[in-house]
């Protein structure tokens, strides 16, 4: 299974998305837009998504992206560390003063 997932994983985290289907590419773009600035999920982009996904699929993807982003923001705000089982302990968070 790992051999099948690796090219997709490389495509998601790299610049070359050719290993992804149109649906996968759009799903990744949705996740990136939600994580970066949800205001970039424009009506035009939403209409493109609706060409490929059902309403139920869009709700599920949007909820999943939202909950993962919430978790990331929670962990960063609380400056939580790992338990050391999968990832190394001693995470460092950068600090940025508001503009």
PASEMI-896485 format. One record per residue: x, y, z of N, C-alpha, C in turn; residue number from 1. Coordinates in nm, 3 decimals. Layout:
<rs>
n.u X, n.v Y, n.w Z, ca.u X, ca.v Y, ca.w Z, c.u X, c.v Y, c.w Z, nr NUM
...
</rs>
This chain:
<rs>
n.u 0.082, n.v -0.118, n.w 0.000, ca.u 0.000, ca.v 0.000, ca.w 0.000, c.u 0.087, c.v 0.126, c.w 0.000, nr 1
n.u 0.196, n.v 0.124, n.w 0.073, ca.u 0.283, ca.v 0.240, ca.w 0.081, c.u 0.334, c.v 0.281, c.w -0.057, nr 2
n.u 0.361, n.v 0.185, n.w -0.143, ca.u 0.408, ca.v 0.215, ca.w -0.278, c.u 0.302, c.v 0.289, c.w -0.360, nr 3
n.u 0.176, n.v 0.262, n.w -0.330, ca.u 0.067, ca.v 0.329, ca.w -0.401, c.u 0.042, c.v 0.470, c.w -0.348, nr 4
n.u 0.063, n.v 0.489, n.w -0.220, ca.u 0.035, ca.v 0.617, ca.w -0.157, c.u 0.149, c.v 0.716, c.w -0.179, nr 5
n.u 0.273, n.v 0.669, n.w -0.181, ca.u 0.390, ca.v 0.757, ca.w -0.188, c.u 0.384, c.v 0.858, c.w -0.304, nr 6
n.u 0.353, n.v 0.817, n.w -0.427, ca.u 0.347, ca.v 0.916, ca.w -0.536, c.u 0.241, c.v 1.023, c.w -0.512, nr 7
n.u 0.129, n.v 0.984, n.w -0.452, ca.u 0.024, ca.v 1.082, ca.w -0.421, c.u 0.072, c.v 1.178, c.w -0.313, nr 8
n.u 0.136, n.v 1.124, n.w -0.211, ca.u 0.188, ca.v 1.206, ca.w -0.103, c.u 0.292, c.v 1.305, c.w -0.156, nr 9
n.u 0.381, n.v 1.257, n.w -0.241, ca.u 0.483, ca.v 1.345, ca.w -0.300, c.u 0.417, c.v 1.456, c.w -0.381, nr 10
n.u 0.310, n.v 1.422, n.w -0.454, ca.u 0.240, ca.v 1.522, ca.w -0.535, c.u 0.171, c.v 1.626, c.w -0.447, nr 11
n.u 0.110, n.v 1.582, n.w -0.338, ca.u 0.040, ca.v 1.674, ca.w -0.249, c.u 0.138, c.v 1.773, c.w -0.187, nr 12
n.u 0.255, n.v 1.726, n.w -0.145, ca.u 0.350, ca.v 1.812, ca.w -0.077, c.u 0.451, c.v 1.876, c.w -0.169, nr 13
n.u 0.446, n.v 1.844, n.w -0.298, ca.u 0.539, ca.v 1.902, ca.w -0.394, c.u 0.468, c.v 1.993, c.w -0.492, nr 14
n.u 0.544, n.v 2.040, n.w -0.589, ca.u 0.488, ca.v 2.131, ca.w -0.689, c.u 0.422, c.v 2.055, c.w -0.804, nr 15
n.u 0.466, n.v 1.933, n.w -0.829, ca.u 0.416, ca.v 1.856, ca.w -0.942, c.u 0.295, c.v 1.774, c.w -0.901, nr 16
n.u 0.179, n.v 1.818, n.w -0.945, ca.u 0.054, ca.v 1.752, ca.w -0.908, c.u 0.006, c.v 1.652, c.w -1.013, nr 17
n.u 0.092, n.v 1.616, n.w -1.109, ca.u 0.049, ca.v 1.530, ca.w -1.220, c.u 0.008, c.v 1.389, c.w -1.174, nr 18
n.u 0.053, n.v 1.345, n.w -1.058, ca.u 0.014, ca.v 1.213, ca.w -1.009, c.u -0.127, c.v 1.211, c.w -0.952, nr 19
n.u -0.188, n.v 1.330, n.w -0.940, ca.u -0.321, ca.v 1.340, ca.w -0.882, c.u -0.428, c.v 1.350, c.w -0.990, nr 20
n.u -0.543, n.v 1.295, n.w -0.960, ca.u -0.658, ca.v 1.311, ca.w -1.049, c.u -0.712, c.v 1.454, c.w -1.034, nr 21
n.u -0.803, n.v 1.492, n.w -1.120, ca.u -0.864, ca.v 1.625, ca.w -1.110, c.u -0.933, c.v 1.642, c.w -0.975, nr 22
n.u -1.007, n.v 1.540, n.w -0.932, ca.u -1.074, ca.v 1.547, ca.w -0.802, c.u -0.974, c.v 1.565, c.w -0.688, nr 23
n.u -0.866, n.v 1.490, n.w -0.693, ca.u -0.764, ca.v 1.500, ca.w -0.588, c.u -0.698, c.v 1.638, c.w -0.589, nr 24
n.u -0.668, n.v 1.688, n.w -0.708, ca.u -0.607, ca.v 1.821, ca.w -0.720, c.u -0.699, c.v 1.928, c.w -0.663, nr 25
n.u -0.828, n.v 1.920, n.w -0.695, ca.u -0.923, ca.v 2.018, ca.w -0.642, c.u -0.938, c.v 2.005, c.w -0.491, nr 26
n.u -0.938, n.v 1.884, n.w -0.439, ca.u -0.950, ca.v 1.863, ca.w -0.295, c.u -0.829, c.v 1.923, c.w -0.222, nr 27
n.u -0.710, n.v 1.904, n.w -0.278, ca.u -0.590, ca.v 1.961, ca.w -0.219, c.u -0.597, c.v 2.114, c.w -0.224, nr 28
n.u -0.641, n.v 2.167, n.w -0.338, ca.u -0.652, ca.v 2.312, ca.w -0.349, c.u -0.753, c.v 2.368, c.w -0.249, nr 29
n.u -0.864, n.v 2.298, n.w -0.230, ca.u -0.961, ca.v 2.342, ca.w -0.129, c.u -0.896, c.v 2.347, c.w 0.008, nr 30
n.u -0.825, n.v 2.242, n.w 0.045, ca.u -0.758, ca.v 2.237, ca.w 0.175, c.u -0.658, c.v 2.351, c.w 0.189, nr 31
n.u -0.581, n.v 2.377, n.w 0.083, ca.u -0.482, ca.v 2.484, ca.w 0.088, c.u -0.548, c.v 2.620, c.w 0.102, nr 32
n.u -0.660, n.v 2.640, n.w 0.031, ca.u -0.730, ca.v 2.769, ca.w 0.040, c.u -0.790, c.v 2.788, c.w 0.179, nr 33
n.u -0.848, n.v 2.683, n.w 0.234, ca.u -0.906, ca.v 2.694, ca.w 0.368, c.u -0.798, c.v 2.723, c.w 0.471, nr 34
n.u -0.686, n.v 2.655, n.w 0.460, ca.u -0.576, ca.v 2.675, ca.w 0.555, c.u -0.513, c.v 2.813, c.w 0.541, nr 35
n.u -0.497, n.v 2.859, n.w 0.418, ca.u -0.431, ca.v 2.987, ca.w 0.394, c.u -0.522, c.v 3.106, c.w 0.421, nr 36
n.u -0.633, n.v 3.112, n.w 0.351, ca.u -0.731, ca.v 3.219, ca.w 0.368, c.u -0.863, c.v 3.170, c.w 0.310, nr 37
n.u -0.958, n.v 3.133, n.w 0.396, ca.u -1.084, ca.v 3.078, ca.w 0.346, c.u -1.162, c.v 3.173, c.w 0.256, nr 38
n.u -1.127, n.v 3.303, n.w 0.259, ca.u -1.193, ca.v 3.397, ca.w 0.169, c.u -1.157, c.v 3.370, c.w 0.023, nr 39
n.u -1.052, n.v 3.291, n.w 0.000, ca.u -1.013, ca.v 3.257, ca.w -0.138, c.u -1.097, c.v 3.144, c.w -0.195, nr 40
n.u -1.186, n.v 3.087, n.w -0.116, ca.u -1.282, ca.v 2.988, ca.w -0.168, c.u -1.396, c.v 3.070, c.w -0.229, nr 41
n.u -1.371, n.v 3.117, n.w -0.349, ca.u -1.463, ca.v 3.207, ca.w -0.418, c.u -1.582, c.v 3.131, c.w -0.475, nr 42
n.u -1.681, n.v 3.205, n.w -0.517, ca.u -1.798, ca.v 3.144, ca.w -0.582, c.u -1.756, c.v 3.068, c.w -0.706, nr 43
n.u -1.663, n.v 3.123, n.w -0.781, ca.u -1.614, ca.v 3.057, ca.w -0.902, c.u -1.547, c.v 2.924, c.w -0.869, nr 44
n.u -1.460, n.v 2.926, n.w -0.768, ca.u -1.393, ca.v 2.801, ca.w -0.728, c.u -1.495, c.v 2.701, c.w -0.675, nr 45
n.u -1.590, n.v 2.749, n.w -0.598, ca.u -1.694, ca.v 2.661, ca.w -0.542, c.u -1.772, c.v 2.594, c.w -0.655, nr 46
n.u -1.805, n.v 2.671, n.w -0.760, ca.u -1.876, ca.v 2.614, ca.w -0.875, c.u -1.793, c.v 2.508, c.w -0.945, nr 47
n.u -1.662, n.v 2.528, n.w -0.952, ca.u -1.573, ca.v 2.427, ca.w -1.008, c.u -1.575, c.v 2.301, c.w -0.923, nr 48
n.u -1.573, n.v 2.318, n.w -0.791, ca.u -1.580, ca.v 2.203, ca.w -0.701, c.u -1.710, c.v 2.126, c.w -0.720, nr 49
n.u -1.819, n.v 2.200, n.w -0.739, ca.u -1.950, ca.v 2.136, ca.w -0.754, c.u -1.961, c.v 2.055, c.w -0.884, nr 50
n.u -1.872, n.v 2.081, n.w -0.979, ca.u -1.868, ca.v 2.000, ca.w -1.102, c.u -1.812, c.v 1.861, c.w -1.075, nr 51
n.u -1.733, n.v 1.848, n.w -0.969, ca.u -1.664, ca.v 1.723, ca.w -0.938, c.u -1.715, c.v 1.651, c.w -0.815, nr 52
n.u -1.774, n.v 1.725, n.w -0.721, ca.u -1.812, ca.v 1.668, ca.w -0.592, c.u -1.959, c.v 1.691, c.w -0.564, nr 53
n.u -2.017, n.v 1.598, n.w -0.488, ca.u -2.155, ca.v 1.615, ca.w -0.442, c.u -2.157, c.v 1.713, c.w -0.325, nr 54
n.u -2.276, n.v 1.761, n.w -0.291, ca.u -2.289, ca.v 1.849, ca.w -0.175, c.u -2.238, c.v 1.779, c.w -0.048, nr 55
n.u -2.272, n.v 1.652, n.w -0.032, ca.u -2.227, ca.v 1.578, ca.w 0.086, c.u -2.074, c.v 1.570, c.w 0.091, nr 56
n.u -2.011, n.v 1.545, n.w -0.023, ca.u -1.865, ca.v 1.538, ca.w -0.026, c.u -1.803, c.v 1.673, c.w 0.008, nr 57
n.u -1.862, n.v 1.781, n.w -0.041, ca.u -1.810, ca.v 1.914, ca.w -0.012, c.u -1.823, c.v 1.949, c.w 0.136, nr 58
n.u -1.936, n.v 1.911, n.w 0.195, ca.u -1.953, ca.v 1.934, ca.w 0.339, c.u -1.848, c.v 1.855, c.w 0.417, nr 59
n.u -1.829, n.v 1.730, n.w 0.381, ca.u -1.733, ca.v 1.645, ca.w 0.452, c.u -1.591, c.v 1.699, c.w 0.439, nr 60
n.u -1.551, n.v 1.737, n.w 0.317, ca.u -1.415, ca.v 1.790, ca.w 0.298, c.u -1.395, c.v 1.922, c.w 0.372, nr 61
n.u -1.495, n.v 2.010, n.w 0.365, ca.u -1.483, ca.v 2.139, ca.w 0.431, c.u -1.477, c.v 2.122, c.w 0.582, nr 62
n.u -1.559, n.v 2.033, n.w 0.635, ca.u -1.556, ca.v 2.006, ca.w 0.779, c.u -1.420, c.v 1.949, c.w 0.820, nr 63
n.u -1.371, n.v 1.851, n.w 0.744, ca.u -1.241, ca.v 1.789, ca.w 0.777, c.u -1.130, c.v 1.893, c.w 0.774, nr 64
n.u -1.129, n.v 1.977, n.w 0.671, ca.u -1.026, ca.v 2.082, ca.w 0.664, c.u -1.038, c.v 2.177, c.w 0.782, nr 65
n.u -1.161, n.v 2.215, n.w 0.815, ca.u -1.182, ca.v 2.307, ca.w 0.926, c.u -1.137, c.v 2.250, c.w 1.059, nr 66
n.u -1.169, n.v 2.124, n.w 1.083, ca.u -1.135, ca.v 2.064, ca.w 1.212, c.u -0.983, c.v 2.043, c.w 1.225, nr 67
n.u -0.918, n.v 2.006, n.w 1.114, ca.u -0.772, ca.v 1.990, ca.w 1.118, c.u -0.705, c.v 2.125, c.w 1.138, nr 68
n.u -0.756, n.v 2.229, n.w 1.073, ca.u -0.700, ca.v 2.362, ca.w 1.091, c.u -0.722, c.v 2.412, c.w 1.233, nr 69
n.u -0.839, n.v 2.384, n.w 1.288, ca.u -0.865, ca.v 2.421, ca.w 1.427, c.u -0.763, c.v 2.351, c.w 1.518, nr 70
n.u -0.741, n.v 2.222, n.w 1.495, ca.u -0.646, ca.v 2.147, ca.w 1.577, c.u -0.506, c.v 2.205, c.w 1.568, nr 71
n.u -0.465, n.v 2.242, n.w 1.447, ca.u -0.332, ca.v 2.303, ca.w 1.430, c.u -0.322, c.v 2.434, c.w 1.506, nr 72
n.u -0.423, n.v 2.518, n.w 1.494, ca.u -0.420, ca.v 2.647, ca.w 1.563, c.u -0.424, c.v 2.628, c.w 1.715, nr 73
n.u -0.501, n.v 2.533, n.w 1.762, ca.u -0.507, ca.v 2.503, ca.w 1.905, c.u -0.369, c.v 2.460, c.w 1.955, nr 74
n.u -0.308, n.v 2.365, n.w 1.885, ca.u -0.177, ca.v 2.314, ca.w 1.927, c.u -0.070, c.v 2.423, c.w 1.927, nr 75
n.u -0.072, n.v 2.508, n.w 1.825, ca.u 0.026, ca.v 2.616, ca.w 1.817, c.u 0.003, c.v 2.716, c.w 1.931, nr 76
n.u -0.123, n.v 2.755, n.w 1.952, ca.u -0.154, ca.v 2.850, ca.w 2.058, c.u -0.112, c.v 2.797, c.w 2.195, nr 77
n.u -0.139, n.v 2.670, n.w 2.220, ca.u -0.104, ca.v 2.609, ca.w 2.348, c.u 0.042, c.v 2.566, c.w 2.354, nr 78
n.u 0.113, n.v 2.575, n.w 2.239, ca.u 0.252, ca.v 2.532, ca.w 2.227, c.u 0.272, c.v 2.391, c.w 2.282, nr 79
n.u 0.184, n.v 2.303, n.w 2.236, ca.u 0.188, ca.v 2.164, ca.w 2.281, c.u 0.306, c.v 2.089, c.w 2.220, nr 80
n.u 0.355, n.v 1.994, n.w 2.293, ca.u 0.464, ca.v 1.909, ca.w 2.246, c.u 0.408, c.v 1.771, c.w 2.215, nr 81
n.u 0.484, n.v 1.692, n.w 2.143, ca.u 0.441, ca.v 1.555, ca.w 2.114, c.u 0.466, c.v 1.467, c.w 2.236, nr 82
n.u 0.411, n.v 1.348, n.w 2.232, ca.u 0.438, ca.v 1.254, ca.w 2.341, c.u 0.566, c.v 1.175, c.w 2.315, nr 83
n.u 0.629, n.v 1.198, n.w 2.199, ca.u 0.755, ca.v 1.134, ca.w 2.169, c.u 0.744, c.v 0.996, c.w 2.107, nr 84
n.u 0.623, n.v 0.946, n.w 2.085, ca.u 0.611, ca.v 0.812, ca.w 2.030, c.u 0.629, c.v 0.808, c.w 1.879, nr 85
n.u 0.567, n.v 0.900, n.w 1.807, ca.u 0.580, ca.v 0.902, ca.w 1.661, c.u 0.673, c.v 1.013, c.w 1.616, nr 86
n.u 0.662, n.v 1.128, n.w 1.677, ca.u 0.743, ca.v 1.244, ca.w 1.642, c.u 0.833, c.v 1.279, c.w 1.760, nr 87
n.u 0.948, n.v 1.338, n.w 1.728, ca.u 1.040, ca.v 1.377, ca.w 1.834, c.u 0.978, c.v 1.479, c.w 1.928, nr 88
n.u 1.015, n.v 1.473, n.w 2.053, ca.u 0.973, ca.v 1.573, ca.w 2.150, c.u 1.059, c.v 1.698, c.w 2.131, nr 89
n.u 1.018, n.v 1.805, n.w 2.193, ca.u 1.096, ca.v 1.929, ca.w 2.189, c.u 1.059, c.v 2.021, c.w 2.074, nr 90
n.u 0.930, n.v 2.022, n.w 2.039, ca.u 0.887, ca.v 2.110, ca.w 1.930, c.u 0.911, c.v 2.255, c.w 1.967, nr 91
n.u 0.950, n.v 2.333, n.w 1.869, ca.u 0.972, ca.v 2.475, ca.w 1.890, c.u 0.873, c.v 2.552, c.w 1.805, nr 92
n.u 0.810, n.v 2.651, n.w 1.864, ca.u 0.714, ca.v 2.736, ca.w 1.794, c.u 0.774, c.v 2.874, c.w 1.778, nr 93
n.u 0.764, n.v 2.928, n.w 1.658, ca.u 0.815, ca.v 3.065, ca.w 1.637, c.u 0.712, c.v 3.161, c.w 1.692, nr 94
n.u 0.759, n.v 3.275, n.w 1.734, ca.u 0.670, ca.v 3.377, ca.w 1.788, c.u 0.675, c.v 3.498, c.w 1.696, nr 95
n.u 0.557, n.v 3.554, n.w 1.667, ca.u 0.547, ca.v 3.669, ca.w 1.580, c.u 0.458, c.v 3.772, c.w 1.649, nr 96
n.u 0.508, n.v 3.892, n.w 1.663, ca.u 0.427, ca.v 4.000, ca.w 1.720, c.u 0.327, c.v 4.047, c.w 1.615, nr 97
n.u 0.204, n.v 4.079, n.w 1.657, ca.u 0.104, ca.v 4.127, ca.w 1.560, c.u 0.151, c.v 4.256, c.w 1.493, nr 98
n.u 0.109, n.v 4.274, n.w 1.370, ca.u 0.147, ca.v 4.395, ca.w 1.296, c.u 0.073, c.v 4.515, c.w 1.346, nr 99
</rs>
